[in-house]
Amino acid sequence: MTTSLKTTPLNEWHKNAGANMADFGGFDMPLWYDTGVKNEHLAVLKSAGIFDTSHMACINVNGDDAFELINYCFTRDIATLKQGRCVYGAFLNGQGHCIDDAIVYKFSDTFFMICVNAGMGTAIALHLDANKKSLDVTIEDLSEKIAKMDIQGINSARILSELIQNPDTVFNKMPYFSFKGNFNESVQDKFSLGESEVKLLDGTPVLLSRSGYTGEFGFELFLGLDAIVSLWKNILSAGEKFGITACGLGSRDSLRAGACLPLSHQDIGSWKFTNHPWDFALPYNKDKTSFTKDFLGADALSSKESDSFTYPFVSDSLRKVAPGENTHVTDKTGKPIGKVLTCATDMGITWHEGSIVSICSANLPDDLKIKGISCGFVMVSRKLEPGIKLTLKEGKRAITATIVNDIRPDRTARKKLDNFI
């Protein structure tokens, strides 16, 4: 029996643009365009790229006990989260396994929005509903009811400035992981907008979030389904002089891997959400001996028993291996110790004098050629230290990998917005 794929409002545009399409989370999504993954990846590092992310889903959580419910179900402690700020974390089950990672947006003490991955809106909404018990909370699944797109890269704000009302006010005091505006009139009474109002030139309301999954400066935009195609085209038009590029999921994966950020249900999933590079998503105390709050899955994570450890790696060239059952991680003796979760090529980095540098790094030699390095994550059965060499083997193909703490240096996501206006 054939199940038809869901589509985003931009599906026709993607096909007309010659995109290579594939099933992702039950949606027909672009992997890359004629420009190719390499050029789409580099566009984000050098200027700007846009991504169709309408396959992602949102959930509104409203009520006097909204904070209590989310703080119990979400790994991050949101007790100090301020209005107009958002935070990345995960939703776990009782075994401490990741159901999905997400970003939680705080509109007020009683109104929050959660953005989750493709096809996970209903699953997380049901998960919240199963744990709300007698709490005063209303949970609204917005799956396929809103549109979303991302613009990432150093010219993102300059391009958006030509398309929104009062850009100076909008971009004033907008730190990393903050947001302004809304896409739903029903939010008006939950969030005192004032200078936080964001509208396109035609008056269309938008929620503008200074976040994204590339590790680079940029924004996520949420708006009505009927407005996304026009905005997409207008951004491409306004960004033409900056060399903006439409980007598919291929460059999303390579940019995210280089930024040392996980792909949900690939780098995090049905195993304990611990012993990985994303400790910031857990509410550890200062010395990481315990958690600062109780949350669903905490008891399982507190157990000292663990048979898996996830680490970022970089190889010695741009050669890759394909994750899967036929690919193995071996130590220096040739003993299999784990598997490859993600292996992608960050086209904007290279080895130079024993360290990794990026095309965004300062003071690079004029003759340095940056061809890219494959990188990603491995899951192994024992604890390893940075600098340890491993071999990733896929059939007869073998590449050397080095365990590292981080991958692409000099990322721009956290830099002050003033640098990009």
N, C-alpha and C positions, 0 to 999 in steps of 0.2 A: 504493500500500500504506500503510495507516494504522498508525503505531507508537503503542502505548498509552503514556501518560505514567506515570512513576514517581510514587509518592506518599510523603509523610512520615506518621508515625503520627498527626499532627494534621490530616490532610486532611479527615476527616469533620467535625471541629470547625469548621474554616474555612468549609466549605460551609454548615453549620447556622447559622453566624454571619452568613451573607449576603455572604461575601467575593467580590470580583470576582477570578476565578481565571484564570491564564494559564500557558503553557509557559515555564519558565525552566530552562535547562540540562537539559532532558529531564524536569523535575519539574513537577507540577501545583501551582503556588504562588499564594498570595494577593497581589494587587497592592495592594488596599486593602479596607477594610470599609465599612459604612454611615457610619461616622464621617468618612470622606474623608481624602485624603492630607494636606490642610492641618492638620486637627485631630490626626492621628497624628504629624505632624512636630512640632507645637507641644507635644504631650504630653511628648515626650522632652526638649524644652528647658525646660519648666516643671515637670515632675514625673517621669513614668516611662512607658516603653512597652516592650512585649515583642514579639519577633520569632521566628518559627519559622525556624531555620537548619539543620534536620536534612537539608536537601539538600546541605549541605557535607560534605566527607569528611575522614577522618583516616588517617594512615599511621604505624605504629610502626616505628622503625628501631632494632634491637638488636644488640649485638655489640661486640667489642673495637675494631673499626675504624669504628664508627658515626659518631663525630665526624669522622674523616678524610673519609668519604664525603659527609656533609652539608656540611662546610665547603668542599669542592670544588664541589659542585653548587649551593649556595645563595649568593646575593650577599652576605649579611651575614657578617662575620667573627665566628664564635661561639666563638673561642678563650677569651674572657673571660666568656662567658655562664655565670651561676651556676645551680646546682640550684634549681629552683623559679621560674626566670625564663623568659620567652619573648620572642621578637623577630620583627619583621616584615621580610620581604625577598621575593626572587623567585627562581624557577628559570628559567634561560636555556638556550637551545641554543647550539651553536657559533657561530652568527651573531650572538649577543648579543640575540636576540629573546626576549621573555618567553613562556614556556610557561604559567606561572601565578604569581600572587603567593601568599604563604602566611605562616603564623606557625609558628615552630619552638619547641617546648616541651622544656626540658631536665629530665628526671627524674634522670639520673645521667650520669657520664662515658661510659657505654656504652648508655644508653637515652634515646631522643628520640621525641617525637611531632610530626607535621607536620599542620597543618590547612590544607586547600586548598579551592578553590571547587567549586561544583556540577558533578558529572560528571568531575572532574579527579583523583579519587583513584587510579584505575587508571592513568591517563596518567603521573602523577608517580611512582607506584610502579614502573612499567615504565622510566621515565627513570632512576630511581635504580639499578634492577637492571642496566640497560645500562652504567652507569658504575662499578659496584662491582668488576668484574674479579675479582681474587683476594682482595679484602678480606674479613675475617671479619665479615660483616653478615647479619642476617636482616631481611627487609623484609615487613611484614604490612599488606596493604591492608584497611582497616576500612570501606570504602564500604558504606553501607546497613546497617551492623552496630551503629551507635551513634546516639543521638539528641542533638540540640543545640538550645539556645534561648538568646537574648540578652535581658537586661533592661538598659535604658539610661535614664539620667536621674538627677537629683539625689536622688530618693527610692529608688533601687535597693537600697542597703544596708539602709535602714530596713524595706523590704518583705521582703527576704530574711531579715532578722534574726528574723522571726516564723515562718520555715519551716525553719531549719537548727538543728542541735544546736550548743551552745556558740558562739554568734555573736561574743561578745566575743573569744574566742580566735581564731576564724577571721579576723576583721577586724583583728586586731592585726598591725601591721607587714606591710601588704599594699600595696606601692607599685604604681604603674602598670606594666603588663606583667609582673606576677608571677602565680603561680597556686598553689593548694593543693588537696589531695585527689586522687582518682582515680575512674574509673568502671569499672575493670576489675580484678578480683582478681589477674590475672596481673601487674599492675604492682607489687603489694605488695612483692615482693622486689627490685624495681629502684629503689624510691624510699622512703627511710626517712621514714615519715609523721610520727610523733610529733604535734606540735601542728599539723601540716599536714593532718590528717585532716578531711574535710568530709562530713557525712552529713545527709540530710533528717531530719525528726522521726521518720519511720517506719523509719529505719536505712538507707535507700537511699544508696549511695555516689555522690558527685558530684565531678567536677573543676570547680573554680570558678576562672575566669581573669578577672583585672581588666583587661579589654581590650574591644575592640568596634570597630565601623566607623562610629560616628556622630560621633566627635569629642567626645562627652560622657561624663561619669562613668557607669560601669556595668560589667556582667559578662557573660561567656559561660559557659554551663553545659553540660557534657557528662555524659551518663548513659545508662543502659540504655534500649533501645527501649520496653520495657514500662512505664517509669516516667514518660515525658515528658508524657502526657496529664494524668495526675493532678497533676504539678507545675505545668503550665500553668494548670490550673483553680485550683489553690491560690494561685498567685501573683496571678491576677486577683482572687480573693476577698480575699486579704490586702491587696492594693493598691487595693481599691475606695475606701477612705477617702482615698487619695492621688490619686484620679482617674486611675489607671493605664489605659492603652489598648492593645489589640492593634493591631499595626502591620504593614503589608504592604510589599512591595518598592518601592512608589512612594515612601513616606517614607524608606525606606532610601536610595534614590538621591538624594533631595533633601538629606537630612541629610549624606550622605557628600560630595556635591558642595560643600555649604556648608563642610564641614570641610576642604576642599581635599585630599581623599583619592580615589584612583582607583578606578574600576570595572574589574575585570579583564576582558580581551578587549574592552574598549571604549576606555578611556583608556590602557591598556598592552596590547601584543599583538605582532603579527608585524612589528615594526620594532625598531630598536635601543633598548635600555632605557637611554637616556641623554638629556641635554638636556630634562629634565623637572623638575617641582617636588619629586620624591621622591629627591633625592640622598642622603638619610639611609639609603636602602635599599642603597647601594653602599659598599664598603669604601675610601673615599678616604682619603688621608693628609691632614694638616692644611691644606695649601695646594692640595689637589685636583689635584696634578700627576701622581699615580700611585695605584695601589691598594696596600693593605697586605698583600694575599695574592693568590695565584693562584686563579682559579676559572673554571669553564666559561663561556665567552663573554667573558672579560676581554680577550683579544687583539682581538676585534672592537670592543669598546667603547673601547679605547685608540686606535683609529684616529681621526685628526682629521677625517676626511671625514664629513660629515653633511648630509642634505638635509631634516631635519625637526626642529622644535622644538615642545615642548608647553608651553602656558602656561595658568594659571588666568585667568578673566575674570569680571567682574561687569557687568551691564547697568545701564540707568538706570531700569528699572521691573520689574514682575513678568512682562512679556510674554516669551514663549519662542519659539524656533525648534526644529524637529525635526532632529536629526542625520540625515545620510544624503546620498545622491548629489545631491539637489536643493538642498542647503544649502551656501553658500559663504562663506568669510571674505574680505573685501576690505579693502584699505588705504584711506587718505584720498583716493587718486586714483581709486578704484573698481577697481583691479587685483586680481584674485583671487590670494590668496597661501596658501590652505589650506582646511581643513575643520573642522567642529564635531564634537568627539568626544562631549561630554555637554553638555546644556543642561537644567537643572532649576531649580525655584524654591525658594529657601530662604525659608520663610515667617516666619522669626524675625529678619530683618535689614532695615535700610533705610539710605538715605543721610541723614546729618545733618551740616550745616555742613561739607560736603566730605569727610566720612569715613563709613565704614560702622560702624554700631552694631548691637548685638544686644539682644534682649529680656533677655539675661543681663548686659548692660553696666550699670555703676553710674552713678548720678546722671543718669538720663535725664529730660528735661523731662516733666512730667505730661501735657502736651497732645500729645506726640509719638505719631503713629500709625504703627505698624509694619505695613506691608502685604505686605512680602516683596520680594525682588529675584531675578531669574533670574541664574544663574551656572553655571559649569562649566569645560570645558577645550576649547581649540582647538589644532590642530596646523597649524603654518605652515612656510613654506619658508625663512624667514630669522630671524635673531636679533632680538628685540624687547626694549624696556625697559619697566618698569612705568610706567603712565600713558599709554601709547600707546593711541589710540582706533582701533577697528576697526568694521566693519559686518558683521553676520551676516545673510545674505540667504537666505530660503526663498521662492522664487517672488516674489510681490509684497510679502511681509512682510519688513521690515528692522528690526533693532534695533541700537542702538549699544552696543558693548562696550568696556570698559576693561581693559587688561592689569594684573594686580595680583600681589603676592607671596603674599597670603593672602586669605581670604574672610571667614568668620564669626568675629568677634573674641570674646574672653572665653569660650572653650570651657572645659569643666569637666573633661575627661578626665584631665588631669595634676595636678589639684589634690589636696592631701592628703586622705586618706580621712576624717580627723577632721572635715572640713567637712560630711560627709554622714551622720554617725551620730546 
